[in-house]
């Protein structure tokens, strides 16, 4: 039997790149890896997590068809409202910014939360999914909620939660209960404002119990092709679902840019609700990336000019030069611009402490796990990848793959690349692959598997991913491919490292890019803890 390396030599004439190799790495989740992932959760939260895991978890099982649409197939928002009533409507006790969107809502929420914190406000932030611990989903003043604080709240309201589950005939889900807990915790912590990220769509999402009376602003970052079946099957139906967070008389900030007819759907909904519209991609269009810098103590940053213009006369409202964003790519600049526009909207409502300097500080202090995240040299060495450049990015849609590709092309045009990819089963694998193979010439693509939401139900086998990448290459006219070998995620990383290291001709050490889902990112980061 040929060795792996002789086999790779035999397929090295693949036409995507003179040396591209497609390697299928099945059997990812060994018992060792399973224990590594589960042990990242705080042991103090065993009862809390066990309680949630006893409920229906759509992150694990997948969302039913039409569940996010404002129709008879949609989630019953009534049961969420009844839960809130039993909890004494904690979500009505503070101002809220409600954020929805196909991509960018997590980054935009993080940018905005840090801007408000820099202005001296007490800020709660609710987001999903988490990378290592469920505590990441609920943060107060920039820090994930502590296990003790979460347990204290959980045990105090557990009888209400159990009663609610019983009265709703067990239909309340993992996400609905966690959302209720987050709203309650922000009330208990007396936050001034909460930034709430929608889970799926908008209209029927559990977070959409927020009323116009305490809504400061709605935000819709982007509209793209994700969760198509759950949100009606088209871009138009997705836009309609997400526009459901727009409330009567309250402003809406649109990120964008959007296709004209999609923007029209959002504007039409806003008009029907008498809501003013702020289009961030328009008034922030003069913002730009100036270049990449290596900042001491932080690492790679992109130096940007943030310019927000008055819609009426194009005069700058905010003009910030040399803002060092720790998350790279034009899409992150757009997320920063969107967050800045929301900040100005809040400033107009009386949040006077949101100064230009607070905006700068907040933007520069923002980073998220798995979003254009580079491992430190020490972290790479811990994974037995000494000297390697490893980029973790949870891109998993056609649009996010394009954003990742454009960032690589702009910032690392000469880098030799190896991709390590795992994806969920409900994503468009072929379109994702085509985006990364158009304009990039990786030396290898290593396909592997990752549990989704802690389970295998939605994970995609490496053999299925292999066929998708072969199909993508065929559709691009790139020629035929082969695949081989079974590897764990860590072994896949080591293989990627070896492929780059074995080239003794090039002086470039290359870059390993881990992508396809936040769950493979979670697997890599979990390994660092052990």
N, C-alpha and C positions, 0 to 999 in steps of 0.2 A: 504493500500500500504506500502511495506517495505521502511524504510528509506535507504538513500545511504549507511550508515555505516553497517546496517544489510545486505544489498545487497552485499557490499564488503566482509563482513565476509563469505557470502555464496560462493563467488568465490575465496576465499583466498587460496584454495588448488591447484591452477593452477600449472602445473608441470614445468614451466620455472624456477621457484624458489619456495620454500615452501610458499612464501607469495606474489608472483607476482600478480598484478591486472592490467587489461587493462580497461581504462576508456575513453569513447568517449565523448568529450566535444564540442558539436556542438553550433551553433549560436554565434560564437565568436564576430562578428562585430556588436555590438550595436551602436546606434547613438552616444552615449558617446565616444566609442572607435574610431569611425570614425573622430570625431572632434579632438580627442587627436592626432591622427596620422597626420592629415593635418596641425594642428597648429604648428608642429615642423619646418615647412618651414619658412624661413625668409619672413615676410610680405612685405619687400621692393622688393622682387623678384616676386611679383604677376604677373606683366605683362610678365616678362621673362618666368616664368614657364607656364603661360597661352599660350604663343606663342608656346613653345615646345609641350605642351599637345594638341595643335591643329593638330599636325603631327602624322603620324603612329608610334606607340610605340610598338615594338615587345616584350619588356619586359612584357607588359600587355597582349598582344594578343597571344604571342607565335610566334616562328620563322617558316616560311614556309619550307616545305620539300625541302631539297637540297640547301637551300639559302646560306649556308656557303661553298659550294663546288665550285671548280674552273671549272664550267660547265655552260651549258645553263640555268640551274635552279638557278645559283648563283646570289647573289646581283650584280647589275651593278656598278662596281668600276669606270666606266667612268663618272658617274654623280658626284661622289665624287671628281674626278680629276678636273672636270669643276667647281665645287664649289670652290675648292682651287685656281684655276686660277683666278676666279672672286675676291677672297680675296687676290690676289697677292702672292700666294704660301707662306704663313707664315711658314709652316712646313719646309721650306728649309733654314731657317735663323739661325738654331742652330743644334748642334749635338743631335742625338736621340739614345736611347736604346729602342728597340721594344720587348715587352714581350708577349708571348702567352703561352698557356698551359691549360689543363683541370682543374687542381688544382694547387694552390701555386703561381699563377702569381701576385695576389694582395699583398701577404706577401713579395714575392721576390722583387717586385717593391718598396714596402715601405722600406725594408732593404737597397736596393741599393740607393734610394733617400737620406736616412739619412746618409749613408756612404759618398756620394758625398758632402752633406751639411757639414759634419764634416771636410771634406777636404777643405772647403772654397769656394766651387763652388755654383753658383746660379742655382737652380734646379727646374724645373717644373715636376709635376707628374699628369698623367691622368689615372683614374681608374674607375671601376664600379663593382657593383652598389653602391649606397649610402645607408647609414643607416637612417639618420635623415634629412639631407638637401642635395640638389643637389650640393651645394658648395663644399661638400667633394670630388666630382669627379675631381675637378680641384684645385690643390694646388701649391703654389709657396713657396719655401724655408720652407717646413714643415707645412705651415698653409693653410687651405682652403681659396680660394679666397673670398675676402670680397664682400658683396652685392653691395656696391657702385662701386667697380672696375668692377664687372661683369656687372652691369647695364650700366656704362659708355661705355664699349666695345659694349655691345648688341645694345644700341641705335645708336652708331656710325656706325655699320655695318648692322643694321636692313634692310635698303633699299636694300643692296646687297643680304641679305638672302631672302627677299621677292621676289626679281627679280629672284633669282636662283630657288626658289620653283615654281614660275610661269613658267619659261622656261623649267623646268623638269616635267611639268604637274602634280605637286603635289606629285611626287614620292619620294622626299627627306624625310628621316625619322627623327624622334626625335634624334636618336643616331648619324646620319650623321651630322645634323646641330650642335649638341652639340660638336661633334669632331672638326668641323671646328672652332667653337668658342674657344675651348681649344687651338688649334694650334695658333689661332690669339692672344690669351691672352699671351701665352708664348713668342711670338714675341714682343708684346707690353711691356712685363716685362723684356725683354732683358736677358732671361735665358742663361746660358752657355750650359746647356744640359737638355733635357727633357726625362723622363722615361714614355713611352707610353704603356699602357696595352691594348691589343686587346680585343674587345668585344666578338666576336664569331668566332672561327676557326682562320683564318689568311689570307688565299689567297684572299678572297672576303670581308674581314672586312673593315669597313670604315677607320680604321687607316692605312691600307696597301697602302697608297699613298706615304709613305716615300721612298725616292730614296736612292740608294747605296752611292751617293755622300755625304750625311750628316748622314748616318747610322753608328754609332760607333760599334754596335753589335746587333745581334738578340739573343733572349733567348727563349727557349722552356722548360718549367718547367717539365710537366708531360703529358702523354697521357692516357686518361681514357674514360669510357663509359658515356658520357654526351652529350646532344644535338645530339643524334645518328641520328635521321631522318634528321635534318638540315645539318648534316655533312657527309651524305652518307651512314650511316647505319652500319659501321664496324669500328673497331679500326684502320684498315689500311687506310680507307678513312679519318678518323679523323687526323691521322698522316700526310697524304698528304695535307690536308687542312691547318694544322698548319705550315707545312714546307714552306708554301707559303710566310712567312715573311723573309725567308733567301734570302739575296741579293748578287749579284755578287761581289765576292772578299772581302766580309765583314765577320768577324768571327761570329760563332754561338756558344753560350754556351748552352749545353743540361743539364738539371737538372737531371732527372731520379731518380732511375734506371728504365730502360725500358725493356720490353720484347725484346729478341734478334732481332726478325724480324721487330719490330717497330723501334728499334734503327737503323736497316739497312735501313729502308725507309728514315729516317731523314739524315743519313750519305750519302745516295745516292743522295738526293736532294742537300746537301752541296757540294758534289763532282761535281755535274753538274754545280754548280754556282761558282766553284773554291774557296769555302769558307772553312777556317780552322775550325776544330771542337774541342771544349773543353768539355769533359764529366765530369761534376762536381761530380757526384756520384762515379766516379772512382778516380780522383785525390784528392777528399775530403773524401775518405772512412775511413781514420784514425781518423776523427773527432768523438767525442763521448759526451754523456751526463753523467755527473758525479753524479748529484743528484739535488734535489729540495731544495731551500733555501727561507726563508722569509726575504726579504730585506727591511729594514726600509724605509718608505716613498714610497715604490713601491709595495710591496706585494710579491706574489710568483714568483720566477724566476727559470729557470733551468740553473745550472752551467755547462758550456760546454767547451771542448777543441776544437778549430777550427784549423785543420791541413790541409793545401793544399800542395800537393807534386808535384814535377816536374815529368811530364809524362815520361821523358826519363830515369832519374836515381833515382827516388823516393826520392830525397832529398827535405826537406821541403822548400817551397817558403815562406809560412806564417805559423807561429806556435804561436797561441794565447791561453794562458791558462786561465781558470776560467772566460770565457765570460758569463755574466749573461743575458740570453735571457728572455724577458718578455712574450713571446708567447711560450707555452709549447708543448711538443711532439716531437717525432723523425722527423716528417714531417716538423716542423718548424726549426729544426736543419738543415735539408736538404735544406730548402729554404734559410737559412742563408749562408750555404756553397755555394749554387748557386750564391747568390748575391756577395759573396766574390770573386768567380771566375770571375764574370763580372767586378768587381772592378779592379782585377789584369789585366784583358784584357784592360781596359781603361788606367791603369797605363802604360802598354806597348805602348799605343798610345800617350803618352805624358802627361797624367794627373798625374803629379808627386806629387801633393798634396794628392793623395789617399795613405796615409801612412798606416802602420800597425795599428798605434794608431787611425787613422781616421776610419779604419774598425771596430775596437773594439767599439769606441764611437758610431758609426752609428748603429751597431747591438744592442748594449745595450739600445739605446734610442728608439727603434722601438716597437710600439704596435699598434694594430688595433682594432676597435670596432668589437665585435662579433667573434673574433678569440681567442679561449681559454681565454675568458675574465671573470674574477671573479668580481662580484659585491662587492663593499666595504661594511663593516658592516653598514655604514650610509645609503647606497643605499638600502640594504636589509630591513633595518628598515623602510625606506620611503615606500616600497611596503608592509608594514605590515608583514614582515618576520623576526622578530628580532632574531639575532643569527644564521640565516640560512647561509649555504654556497651555493651560486648560481653561476653556471657556464653557460655562454652564448657562444655557438659555432655554427656557421652557416653551419656546415656540412650538405650536402644534396645529396651526391652520395655514392655509395658503398665504394669507395676508401677513401673518407673523413670520413665516418662512421668508417671504420677500423682504420684510424689514431686516431680518437677520442677515440675509444675503447682501443687501445694500450696505449695511454697516460694515460687513467684512470687506466688501469691494472698496469702500471708501477709506477705511482706516487701516486695513491690512492687505493691500492689493498684491503684495509679493509673497505672502505667507503660503507655505505648503500646508495642506489641510487634510485631516482625517476626521470624518464624522462618526460618532457613536449614537445610534438612534433607537428609541423605543417609543411606541405610540399606543393610544387607546383605540379600541375597535371602531368607535363611532366617528373617527376623523377621516378626512379625505387624504388617504396615504399617497395616492398617485399625484395629486395636485401639489402636495407638500414636497414630494421628491422632485417634481418637475421644476418647482421654483428654485430649489437649491442646486439643481444640475444645470440650470440656465444661467450662464455667466460665471459659474464657479467650476473649478477643475480639481475636485478632491482626489487625493492619491488613493484613498480607500473609503468605503462606507461600511461600517460594521453594524449590523442589525441585531438587536437583542430584544429582551422583554422586560417589562416592569409591571408590578402589581398596580392597579388603579384603585385609589381609595382603600388600600389595604386588602384588596381581593383580586382574583384572577378573571372575574366575569367579563370585565371590559378591556382586559389587556389583549394585545394582538400578538400572535405567534410570530417569531422571526421568519418562519417560512412564508407566511402571508405577506409580511413586509418585503421580503426578498422579491416575491412576484410583483409587488407594486413598483419597486424600484426598477426592476427589469422592464416592466410595462412603460414606466416613465421614460426610460432610456430609449425604448423602441419608438415611442411617440415623438421623441425629440430627434429621431434619426441617428441615435448614438451607437447603434450596433448591439450585438448580443452580449449577455453577461452570464457568469456562473456564480455559485455561492457554496460555502463550505464551512464546516467546523461548528462545535458547540462550546460556548463560553459563558461564564458569569459576567455581570456588569464590570466588576473589577478586572477580570481577565480581559475583557474587551478593551478596557482602558490601557492595560499593559500591552495588548497587541497593537493598538493604535500607536502607542509610544515606540514600540519596537519597529513598526513600519517606518516611522519618521526617523528613528535613530539609525536604522540600517543604511540609509542613504549617506554614504561617506563623501559624495561629490559635492552636495549642496552645503553651504555654510549656514543656511537657515534651519533652525531647529524645528520649525513648523508649529502648528497649533492643533490640538485635539478639541473638537467641538462636540459637547454632549447636548443633545436636543431631541425634540419630538414630544415631550411632555414634561410637566413639572414633577412627575412621579419618578422618572429616571434621574432627574436632578436630586430629588429627595434621597434616592438610593445612594448616590455618590456622597452627598453631604452626611448621610447617616454613617457611612463607612469611616468618615473622618473622626467620628466620636468614639471609635473603637480601635 
